[in-house]
Amino acid sequence: MSTVVETVTALAQPIVAQHQFELVDVEFVKEGKSWYLRLYIDKPGGINIEECAMVSDEVSEKMDSLDPDPIPQAYFLEVSSPGAERPLKKPEDFEKAVGDYIHVSLYQKIGQSKVYEGTLLTLTDESMDLKVNLKGRIKTLTIPRDNIAQARLAIKF
């Protein structure tokens, strides 16, 4: 499956870039009996449905022209925005998120939890500082980057 993601990423990246969009993520997953190839695209100010449809058409046309087909089974192609709670995967995603409210899931507990939400204050290659509210107390939590299982932007309520 990673070869499908790598192949599609290499194919889609120039298409997305020619429109000055960002290819946020590519996933190829099986849900129930169906396979889904999902591309998440974005741009400053957000992406709209017409732009998603345009990229979908161009990627679909390019995929159909490949021989051999990198995805032999039937699948659904979906192109969409990553949403308000977009994942943070690449180093530049984290850099852009400094100052934003984020959700972080950890491999190993820090304190009493493996999940935190807070404002990303600082970022280095080794760690990040997150300002969190722990039972009414504002604290700065230093999280080693290699302990981050997943991270995404979050909406603060």
Biotite code that builds the C-alpha atoms (Angstrom):
import biotite.structure as struc

atoms = struc.array([
    struc.Atom([0.000, 0.000, 0.000], chain_id="A", res_id=1, res_name="MET", atom_name="CA", element="C"),
    struc.Atom([2.838, 2.419, 0.695], chain_id="A", res_id=2, res_name="SER", atom_name="CA", element="C"),
    struc.Atom([3.979, 2.014, -2.914], chain_id="A", res_id=3, res_name="THR", atom_name="CA", element="C"),
    struc.Atom([0.498, 3.103, -4.068], chain_id="A", res_id=4, res_name="VAL", atom_name="CA", element="C"),
    struc.Atom([0.692, 6.173, -1.812], chain_id="A", res_id=5, res_name="VAL", atom_name="CA", element="C"),
    struc.Atom([4.232, 6.950, -3.007], chain_id="A", res_id=6, res_name="GLU", atom_name="CA", element="C"),
    struc.Atom([3.269, 6.526, -6.688], chain_id="A", res_id=7, res_name="THR", atom_name="CA", element="C"),
    struc.Atom([0.138, 8.651, -6.371], chain_id="A", res_id=8, res_name="VAL", atom_name="CA", element="C"),
    struc.Atom([1.972, 11.320, -4.356], chain_id="A", res_id=9, res_name="THR", atom_name="CA", element="C"),
    struc.Atom([4.637, 11.588, -7.077], chain_id="A", res_id=10, res_name="ALA", atom_name="CA", element="C"),
    struc.Atom([1.944, 11.754, -9.760], chain_id="A", res_id=11, res_name="LEU", atom_name="CA", element="C"),
    struc.Atom([-0.363, 14.217, -7.946], chain_id="A", res_id=12, res_name="ALA", atom_name="CA", element="C"),
    struc.Atom([2.259, 16.602, -6.545], chain_id="A", res_id=13, res_name="GLN", atom_name="CA", element="C"),
    struc.Atom([2.999, 18.398, -9.854], chain_id="A", res_id=14, res_name="PRO", atom_name="CA", element="C"),
    struc.Atom([-0.724, 18.625, -10.697], chain_id="A", res_id=15, res_name="ILE", atom_name="CA", element="C"),
    struc.Atom([-1.533, 20.160, -7.330], chain_id="A", res_id=16, res_name="VAL", atom_name="CA", element="C"),
    struc.Atom([1.512, 22.463, -7.420], chain_id="A", res_id=17, res_name="ALA", atom_name="CA", element="C"),
    struc.Atom([0.666, 23.863, -10.871], chain_id="A", res_id=18, res_name="GLN", atom_name="CA", element="C"),
    struc.Atom([-2.487, 25.339, -9.291], chain_id="A", res_id=19, res_name="HIS", atom_name="CA", element="C"),
    struc.Atom([-0.503, 26.742, -6.325], chain_id="A", res_id=20, res_name="GLN", atom_name="CA", element="C"),
    struc.Atom([-2.206, 24.275, -3.971], chain_id="A", res_id=21, res_name="PHE", atom_name="CA", element="C"),
    struc.Atom([-0.567, 22.134, -1.300], chain_id="A", res_id=22, res_name="GLU", atom_name="CA", element="C"),
    struc.Atom([-0.809, 18.342, -1.317], chain_id="A", res_id=23, res_name="LEU", atom_name="CA", element="C"),
    struc.Atom([-1.396, 17.779, 2.398], chain_id="A", res_id=24, res_name="VAL", atom_name="CA", element="C"),
    struc.Atom([-1.778, 14.005, 2.437], chain_id="A", res_id=25, res_name="ASP", atom_name="CA", element="C"),
    struc.Atom([-2.505, 10.918, 0.338], chain_id="A", res_id=26, res_name="VAL", atom_name="CA", element="C"),
    struc.Atom([-4.039, 7.762, 1.754], chain_id="A", res_id=27, res_name="GLU", atom_name="CA", element="C"),
    struc.Atom([-5.131, 4.474, 0.251], chain_id="A", res_id=28, res_name="PHE", atom_name="CA", element="C"),
    struc.Atom([-7.432, 2.597, 2.612], chain_id="A", res_id=29, res_name="VAL", atom_name="CA", element="C"),
    struc.Atom([-9.945, -0.222, 2.611], chain_id="A", res_id=30, res_name="LYS", atom_name="CA", element="C"),
    struc.Atom([-13.237, 0.522, 4.330], chain_id="A", res_id=31, res_name="GLU", atom_name="CA", element="C"),
    struc.Atom([-15.653, -2.362, 4.351], chain_id="A", res_id=32, res_name="GLY", atom_name="CA", element="C"),
    struc.Atom([-15.452, -3.954, 0.925], chain_id="A", res_id=33, res_name="LYS", atom_name="CA", element="C"),
    struc.Atom([-14.327, -0.796, -0.891], chain_id="A", res_id=34, res_name="SER", atom_name="CA", element="C"),
    struc.Atom([-10.947, 0.817, -1.462], chain_id="A", res_id=35, res_name="TRP", atom_name="CA", element="C"),
    struc.Atom([-10.530, 4.598, -1.268], chain_id="A", res_id=36, res_name="TYR", atom_name="CA", element="C"),
    struc.Atom([-7.738, 6.731, -2.661], chain_id="A", res_id=37, res_name="LEU", atom_name="CA", element="C"),
    struc.Atom([-7.945, 10.050, -0.817], chain_id="A", res_id=38, res_name="ARG", atom_name="CA", element="C"),
    struc.Atom([-6.031, 13.209, -1.637], chain_id="A", res_id=39, res_name="LEU", atom_name="CA", element="C"),
    struc.Atom([-6.182, 16.148, 0.742], chain_id="A", res_id=40, res_name="TYR", atom_name="CA", element="C"),
    struc.Atom([-5.333, 19.518, -0.777], chain_id="A", res_id=41, res_name="ILE", atom_name="CA", element="C"),
    struc.Atom([-5.255, 23.031, 0.636], chain_id="A", res_id=42, res_name="ASP", atom_name="CA", element="C"),
    struc.Atom([-4.252, 26.611, -0.060], chain_id="A", res_id=43, res_name="LYS", atom_name="CA", element="C"),
    struc.Atom([-4.122, 29.786, 2.004], chain_id="A", res_id=44, res_name="PRO", atom_name="CA", element="C"),
    struc.Atom([-7.709, 30.809, 2.685], chain_id="A", res_id=45, res_name="GLY", atom_name="CA", element="C"),
    struc.Atom([-8.974, 27.260, 2.117], chain_id="A", res_id=46, res_name="GLY", atom_name="CA", element="C"),
    struc.Atom([-9.868, 25.128, -0.851], chain_id="A", res_id=47, res_name="ILE", atom_name="CA", element="C"),
    struc.Atom([-13.315, 25.001, -2.479], chain_id="A", res_id=48, res_name="ASN", atom_name="CA", element="C"),
    struc.Atom([-15.308, 22.197, -4.060], chain_id="A", res_id=49, res_name="ILE", atom_name="CA", element="C"),
    struc.Atom([-14.655, 23.351, -7.638], chain_id="A", res_id=50, res_name="GLU", atom_name="CA", element="C"),
    struc.Atom([-10.902, 23.234, -7.017], chain_id="A", res_id=51, res_name="GLU", atom_name="CA", element="C"),
    struc.Atom([-11.217, 19.742, -5.534], chain_id="A", res_id=52, res_name="CYS", atom_name="CA", element="C"),
    struc.Atom([-13.218, 18.599, -8.574], chain_id="A", res_id=53, res_name="ALA", atom_name="CA", element="C"),
    struc.Atom([-10.635, 20.084, -10.949], chain_id="A", res_id=54, res_name="MET", atom_name="CA", element="C"),
    struc.Atom([-7.753, 18.265, -9.210], chain_id="A", res_id=55, res_name="VAL", atom_name="CA", element="C"),
    struc.Atom([-9.807, 15.063, -9.072], chain_id="A", res_id=56, res_name="SER", atom_name="CA", element="C"),
    struc.Atom([-10.397, 15.192, -12.844], chain_id="A", res_id=57, res_name="ASP", atom_name="CA", element="C"),
    struc.Atom([-6.725, 15.851, -13.610], chain_id="A", res_id=58, res_name="GLU", atom_name="CA", element="C"),
    struc.Atom([-5.408, 13.157, -11.239], chain_id="A", res_id=59, res_name="VAL", atom_name="CA", element="C"),
    struc.Atom([-7.995, 10.655, -12.509], chain_id="A", res_id=60, res_name="SER", atom_name="CA", element="C"),
    struc.Atom([-6.996, 11.318, -16.131], chain_id="A", res_id=61, res_name="GLU", atom_name="CA", element="C"),
    struc.Atom([-3.303, 10.887, -15.278], chain_id="A", res_id=62, res_name="LYS", atom_name="CA", element="C"),
    struc.Atom([-3.967, 7.687, -13.286], chain_id="A", res_id=63, res_name="MET", atom_name="CA", element="C"),
    struc.Atom([-5.969, 6.223, -16.184], chain_id="A", res_id=64, res_name="ASP", atom_name="CA", element="C"),
    struc.Atom([-3.034, 6.827, -18.557], chain_id="A", res_id=65, res_name="SER", atom_name="CA", element="C"),
    struc.Atom([-0.538, 4.813, -16.479], chain_id="A", res_id=66, res_name="LEU", atom_name="CA", element="C"),
    struc.Atom([0.519, 1.407, -17.719], chain_id="A", res_id=67, res_name="ASP", atom_name="CA", element="C"),
    struc.Atom([0.780, -0.769, -15.735], chain_id="A", res_id=68, res_name="PRO", atom_name="CA", element="C"),
    struc.Atom([-2.003, 0.460, -13.474], chain_id="A", res_id=69, res_name="ASP", atom_name="CA", element="C"),
    struc.Atom([-0.520, 1.082, -9.992], chain_id="A", res_id=70, res_name="PRO", atom_name="CA", element="C"),
    struc.Atom([-3.899, 0.189, -8.448], chain_id="A", res_id=71, res_name="ILE", atom_name="CA", element="C"),
    struc.Atom([-5.262, -2.976, -10.048], chain_id="A", res_id=72, res_name="PRO", atom_name="CA", element="C"),
    struc.Atom([-8.374, -3.219, -7.845], chain_id="A", res_id=73, res_name="GLN", atom_name="CA", element="C"),
    struc.Atom([-11.428, -0.960, -8.110], chain_id="A", res_id=74, res_name="ALA", atom_name="CA", element="C"),
    struc.Atom([-11.298, 2.133, -5.884], chain_id="A", res_id=75, res_name="TYR", atom_name="CA", element="C"),
    struc.Atom([-13.009, 5.454, -5.263], chain_id="A", res_id=76, res_name="PHE", atom_name="CA", element="C"),
    struc.Atom([-10.973, 8.633, -5.763], chain_id="A", res_id=77, res_name="LEU", atom_name="CA", element="C"),
    struc.Atom([-11.787, 11.394, -3.273], chain_id="A", res_id=78, res_name="GLU", atom_name="CA", element="C"),
    struc.Atom([-10.158, 14.831, -3.311], chain_id="A", res_id=79, res_name="VAL", atom_name="CA", element="C"),
    struc.Atom([-11.014, 17.146, -0.424], chain_id="A", res_id=80, res_name="SER", atom_name="CA", element="C"),
    struc.Atom([-9.841, 19.728, 2.042], chain_id="A", res_id=81, res_name="SER", atom_name="CA", element="C"),
    struc.Atom([-8.024, 18.393, 5.118], chain_id="A", res_id=82, res_name="PRO", atom_name="CA", element="C"),
    struc.Atom([-10.569, 20.337, 7.195], chain_id="A", res_id=83, res_name="GLY", atom_name="CA", element="C"),
    struc.Atom([-10.208, 22.659, 10.149], chain_id="A", res_id=84, res_name="ALA", atom_name="CA", element="C"),
    struc.Atom([-8.492, 19.916, 12.138], chain_id="A", res_id=85, res_name="GLU", atom_name="CA", element="C"),
    struc.Atom([-5.918, 19.075, 9.480], chain_id="A", res_id=86, res_name="ARG", atom_name="CA", element="C"),
    struc.Atom([-3.193, 16.606, 10.413], chain_id="A", res_id=87, res_name="PRO", atom_name="CA", element="C"),
    struc.Atom([0.333, 17.779, 11.142], chain_id="A", res_id=88, res_name="LEU", atom_name="CA", element="C"),
    struc.Atom([2.669, 15.315, 9.455], chain_id="A", res_id=89, res_name="LYS", atom_name="CA", element="C"),
    struc.Atom([5.516, 17.094, 7.713], chain_id="A", res_id=90, res_name="LYS", atom_name="CA", element="C"),
    struc.Atom([8.050, 19.304, 9.511], chain_id="A", res_id=91, res_name="PRO", atom_name="CA", element="C"),
    struc.Atom([6.681, 22.344, 7.681], chain_id="A", res_id=92, res_name="GLU", atom_name="CA", element="C"),
    struc.Atom([3.154, 21.521, 8.983], chain_id="A", res_id=93, res_name="ASP", atom_name="CA", element="C"),
    struc.Atom([4.467, 21.801, 12.533], chain_id="A", res_id=94, res_name="PHE", atom_name="CA", element="C"),
    struc.Atom([6.381, 25.001, 11.729], chain_id="A", res_id=95, res_name="GLU", atom_name="CA", element="C"),
    struc.Atom([3.227, 26.634, 10.333], chain_id="A", res_id=96, res_name="LYS", atom_name="CA", element="C"),
    struc.Atom([1.296, 25.547, 13.449], chain_id="A", res_id=97, res_name="ALA", atom_name="CA", element="C"),
    struc.Atom([3.474, 27.450, 15.952], chain_id="A", res_id=98, res_name="VAL", atom_name="CA", element="C"),
    struc.Atom([1.041, 29.702, 17.815], chain_id="A", res_id=99, res_name="GLY", atom_name="CA", element="C"),
    struc.Atom([-1.951, 27.482, 16.950], chain_id="A", res_id=100, res_name="ASP", atom_name="CA", element="C"),
    struc.Atom([-4.076, 25.269, 19.181], chain_id="A", res_id=101, res_name="TYR", atom_name="CA", element="C"),
    struc.Atom([-3.264, 21.611, 18.462], chain_id="A", res_id=102, res_name="ILE", atom_name="CA", element="C"),
    struc.Atom([-4.145, 18.072, 19.568], chain_id="A", res_id=103, res_name="HIS", atom_name="CA", element="C"),
    struc.Atom([-1.274, 15.675, 20.211], chain_id="A", res_id=104, res_name="VAL", atom_name="CA", element="C"),
    struc.Atom([-1.398, 11.893, 20.790], chain_id="A", res_id=105, res_name="SER", atom_name="CA", element="C"),
    struc.Atom([1.723, 10.329, 22.287], chain_id="A", res_id=106, res_name="LEU", atom_name="CA", element="C"),
    struc.Atom([3.333, 6.907, 22.151], chain_id="A", res_id=107, res_name="TYR", atom_name="CA", element="C"),
    struc.Atom([4.196, 7.055, 25.850], chain_id="A", res_id=108, res_name="GLN", atom_name="CA", element="C"),
    struc.Atom([2.543, 8.966, 28.692], chain_id="A", res_id=109, res_name="LYS", atom_name="CA", element="C"),
    struc.Atom([3.884, 12.278, 29.872], chain_id="A", res_id=110, res_name="ILE", atom_name="CA", element="C"),
    struc.Atom([2.457, 12.928, 33.306], chain_id="A", res_id=111, res_name="GLY", atom_name="CA", element="C"),
    struc.Atom([-0.938, 11.284, 33.503], chain_id="A", res_id=112, res_name="GLN", atom_name="CA", element="C"),
    struc.Atom([-1.890, 11.217, 29.841], chain_id="A", res_id=113, res_name="SER", atom_name="CA", element="C"),
    struc.Atom([-1.000, 10.207, 26.298], chain_id="A", res_id=114, res_name="LYS", atom_name="CA", element="C"),
    struc.Atom([-3.254, 12.932, 24.809], chain_id="A", res_id=115, res_name="VAL", atom_name="CA", element="C"),
    struc.Atom([-2.942, 16.709, 25.148], chain_id="A", res_id=116, res_name="TYR", atom_name="CA", element="C"),
    struc.Atom([-4.414, 19.815, 23.579], chain_id="A", res_id=117, res_name="GLU", atom_name="CA", element="C"),
    struc.Atom([-2.839, 23.224, 23.823], chain_id="A", res_id=118, res_name="GLY", atom_name="CA", element="C"),
    struc.Atom([-1.081, 26.049, 22.064], chain_id="A", res_id=119, res_name="THR", atom_name="CA", element="C"),
    struc.Atom([2.137, 25.128, 20.279], chain_id="A", res_id=120, res_name="LEU", atom_name="CA", element="C"),
    struc.Atom([4.615, 27.651, 21.682], chain_id="A", res_id=121, res_name="LEU", atom_name="CA", element="C"),
    struc.Atom([7.999, 26.580, 20.352], chain_id="A", res_id=122, res_name="THR", atom_name="CA", element="C"),
    struc.Atom([9.434, 23.897, 18.137], chain_id="A", res_id=123, res_name="LEU", atom_name="CA", element="C"),
    struc.Atom([12.900, 22.411, 17.736], chain_id="A", res_id=124, res_name="THR", atom_name="CA", element="C"),
    struc.Atom([14.134, 19.317, 15.912], chain_id="A", res_id=125, res_name="ASP", atom_name="CA", element="C"),
    struc.Atom([14.043, 17.412, 19.217], chain_id="A", res_id=126, res_name="GLU", atom_name="CA", element="C"),
    struc.Atom([10.976, 18.735, 21.063], chain_id="A", res_id=127, res_name="SER", atom_name="CA", element="C"),
    struc.Atom([8.054, 21.114, 21.211], chain_id="A", res_id=128, res_name="MET", atom_name="CA", element="C"),
    struc.Atom([6.590, 23.207, 24.006], chain_id="A", res_id=129, res_name="ASP", atom_name="CA", element="C"),
    struc.Atom([2.841, 23.070, 24.414], chain_id="A", res_id=130, res_name="LEU", atom_name="CA", element="C"),
    struc.Atom([0.897, 25.439, 26.675], chain_id="A", res_id=131, res_name="LYS", atom_name="CA", element="C"),
    struc.Atom([-1.835, 23.282, 28.225], chain_id="A", res_id=132, res_name="VAL", atom_name="CA", element="C"),
    struc.Atom([-4.631, 23.751, 30.736], chain_id="A", res_id=133, res_name="ASN", atom_name="CA", element="C"),
    struc.Atom([-4.390, 20.961, 33.318], chain_id="A", res_id=134, res_name="LEU", atom_name="CA", element="C"),
    struc.Atom([-7.393, 21.125, 35.660], chain_id="A", res_id=135, res_name="LYS", atom_name="CA", element="C"),
    struc.Atom([-7.469, 24.912, 35.591], chain_id="A", res_id=136, res_name="GLY", atom_name="CA", element="C"),
    struc.Atom([-3.693, 25.387, 35.777], chain_id="A", res_id=137, res_name="ARG", atom_name="CA", element="C"),
    struc.Atom([-1.789, 26.681, 32.770], chain_id="A", res_id=138, res_name="ILE", atom_name="CA", element="C"),
    struc.Atom([1.461, 24.772, 32.304], chain_id="A", res_id=139, res_name="LYS", atom_name="CA", element="C"),
    struc.Atom([4.098, 24.451, 29.605], chain_id="A", res_id=140, res_name="THR", atom_name="CA", element="C"),
    struc.Atom([4.700, 20.847, 28.639], chain_id="A", res_id=141, res_name="LEU", atom_name="CA", element="C"),
    struc.Atom([7.846, 19.855, 26.726], chain_id="A", res_id=142, res_name="THR", atom_name="CA", element="C"),
    struc.Atom([7.153, 16.924, 24.412], chain_id="A", res_id=143, res_name="ILE", atom_name="CA", element="C"),
    struc.Atom([9.951, 15.020, 22.635], chain_id="A", res_id=144, res_name="PRO", atom_name="CA", element="C"),
    struc.Atom([9.202, 14.941, 18.892], chain_id="A", res_id=145, res_name="ARG", atom_name="CA", element="C"),
    struc.Atom([9.907, 11.186, 18.730], chain_id="A", res_id=146, res_name="ASP", atom_name="CA", element="C"),
    struc.Atom([7.100, 10.595, 21.271], chain_id="A", res_id=147, res_name="ASN", atom_name="CA", element="C"),
    struc.Atom([4.437, 12.118, 18.989], chain_id="A", res_id=148, res_name="ILE", atom_name="CA", element="C"),
    struc.Atom([2.215, 9.443, 17.473], chain_id="A", res_id=149, res_name="ALA", atom_name="CA", element="C"),
    struc.Atom([-0.181, 11.874, 15.783], chain_id="A", res_id=150, res_name="GLN", atom_name="CA", element="C"),
    struc.Atom([-0.825, 15.597, 15.780], chain_id="A", res_id=151, res_name="ALA", atom_name="CA", element="C"),
    struc.Atom([-3.460, 17.814, 14.226], chain_id="A", res_id=152, res_name="ARG", atom_name="CA", element="C"),
    struc.Atom([-4.844, 21.293, 14.443], chain_id="A", res_id=153, res_name="LEU", atom_name="CA", element="C"),
    struc.Atom([-7.683, 21.485, 16.971], chain_id="A", res_id=154, res_name="ALA", atom_name="CA", element="C"),
    struc.Atom([-10.652, 23.719, 17.597], chain_id="A", res_id=155, res_name="ILE", atom_name="CA", element="C"),
    struc.Atom([-10.642, 25.300, 21.044], chain_id="A", res_id=156, res_name="LYS", atom_name="CA", element="C"),
    struc.Atom([-14.018, 25.346, 22.781], chain_id="A", res_id=157, res_name="PHE", atom_name="CA", element="C"),
])
